[in-house]
């Protein structure tokens, strides 16, 4: 198995595990994000997985996903100041 196949297998395992703790609306929200911004969806999935594995959350709602997405977007905003 090469590196890319291993990576894809890990992502598949993470998605399967997350699907057990995401409610229906959260799954739909994540699927929509995955369609529009696959990189952001992957970042979100990895973050949710870390939270789940560390015991910080055990059930994920759409509201939690929305909150996390807004935080991720805030981190990516670039601020330009004029002098």
C-alpha positions, 0 to 999 in steps of 0.5 A: 500500500502506498502513501496515498492509499494509506491516507485515503484508508485513514480518512475513510476510517475517520469518516466511518467513525464520525458518521456514528456520532454525527446527527442527521443534520450534521451529516448533511451539513458536512456533506454540503461542505465537502461538495463546495470546499473539500479542503475545509471539509477534511480540516473539519473532519480531522478536527471533529475526530480529534475532539471525539477521540479526546473525549471532548464531544460524544455527539455532534450536532449541526449547530456545533459544526456551524460554530466550528466552521465559523471559527475555522473561517475566522482563523483563515481571514487575512487582515490587511491594514493600510498605513 
